[in-house]
Amino acid sequence: MNRTATSAFKALRLLPRAALILTLLAAPVLAMPMMRAEAGSTIEAPAPKKAGVGFVLLISLQRA
């Protein structure tokens, strides 16, 4: 009975610490649905213009 009581006491001592760590790890995941905005409010960067440097580089590397 003494070993069982000792192991139960150790588990009860670790329980608050484990609950705190799990709460800290789960908080961002649980906060995400509340932070989601509308689909129309997404700001996207403009598409970069193609300069054509890749083709010139490819041809020059093949000749070398």
C-alpha positions in Angstrom: 0.0 0.0 0.0 2.9 2.3 0.7 4.3 2.1 -2.8 0.9 2.7 -4.3 0.3 5.7 -2.1 3.7 7.1 -3.0 3.2 6.7 -6.7 -0.3 8.2 -6.5 1.1 11.2 -4.5 3.8 11.8 -7.2 1.2 11.7 -9.9 -0.9 14.2 -8.1 2.0 16.5 -7.7 2.8 16.4 -11.4 -0.9 16.9 -12.4 -1.1 20.7 -12.0 2.2 21.2 -13.8 1.1 19.0 -16.7 -2.2 20.9 -16.9 -0.5 24.2 -17.0 1.9 23.1 -19.8 -1.0 21.6 -21.8 -3.0 24.9 -21.4 -0.1 26.9 -22.6 0.4 24.7 -25.6 -3.3 24.5 -26.5 -4.1 28.2 -26.1 -2.9 29.3 -29.6 -4.7 26.4 -31.2 -7.9 27.2 -29.4 -7.6 31.0 -30.2 -7.3 30.5 -33.9 -11.0 30.1 -34.7 -11.7 33.4 -32.8 -9.0 35.2 -34.7 -10.1 34.2 -38.2 -11.3 37.1 -40.3 -13.6 37.1 -43.3 -12.3 35.6 -46.5 -12.6 38.9 -48.2 -10.2 40.7 -45.9 -7.1 38.8 -47.0 -4.4 41.1 -48.3 -2.3 39.5 -51.1 0.9 40.7 -52.6 0.9 41.7 -56.3 2.3 39.0 -58.6 5.9 39.7 -59.5 6.6 40.7 -63.2 8.6 38.2 -65.2 11.9 39.7 -66.3 13.1 36.9 -68.5 16.5 36.7 -66.9 16.1 32.9 -66.3 16.1 32.1 -70.1 19.1 34.3 -70.8 21.0 32.6 -67.9 20.0 29.2 -69.1 21.3 29.9 -72.6 24.6 31.4 -71.4 25.2 28.4 -69.1 24.7 25.9 -71.9 27.2 27.7 -74.1 29.9 27.6 -71.5 
